[in-house]
């Protein structure tokens, strides 16, 4: 299985356009040893030629141009994207579908709850019907595996996560199973297994068991501390209120990953305020001590 990190930042990217926090300011001024990042999305493939997107961020055009593997190579028009799988209905994970309208009809896999959001509060499916048939909804059931024709050797198993629907959702304050999922992706040829969960808020025993089956854990790296937004002075919401498990503290992501035996443990969906973006920070050094990597745009690996 080929895995390509298209974008590794949380919503807003890094630096965020309207943010002057120490990280964003330092990157712009050249006083911080860090790398700019676009909004979170990955691509997976079983042959390195045909690809499936997991989320479609607002930065999708820039991300596709930066990835030679995803550029059209035959004919006047074309794409190597066979389908898109949506982990949730967050704006920073779905808005890129608008930029892919020239490639419609486009196969989009998502749960009932995500489809409901994207046909009501943010009606992408309705809007894109006018572009060559728009988006072809493929339903993700919350139990069992599914396969996608573009990459027949990959098996996808959805993992319902306890997290929050986006602010625009009609049921924002009434969470439902299927608002947010992770994926266990298995290559049936190599037996490599990827656990992908950029919105991992409250891992239960079932989630932990599925993590134990993976060779690589690609998981939520949004915030270092639960009150990070208030601590820096750019907001008042806790990470736990937004459906994200912070890295530090009892029960945090570092502790969770320490209990897992996967060969690689990688954080993705990193908020612009997170001190781990500073490669010289003590927080980054702490991750290194625990054998935890930080995803960056353009990162590639195989399982």
Protein Blocks (a to p, Z undefined) as FASTA:
>chain_A
ZZddfbfcdehiaadfkbccfklmmmmnopaccdddddddddddfkomaccdehjafklm
mmmmmmmklpcfedjbdcfbfbdcdfblcfklmmmmmmmmmmpccdddddfklmmmmmmm
mmmklmmmmnghiaadddddfedcdddfklmmbccddddddddddfklmklmlccehjac
cdddddfklopacdddfbbfbdcfklmmmmmmpfbdcddfkbmbfklmmmnopajbdfkl
nopacfbdehiaklmmmmpcbfbdcdehiafklmklpmkbmklmmmmmnopacddehiac
dZZ
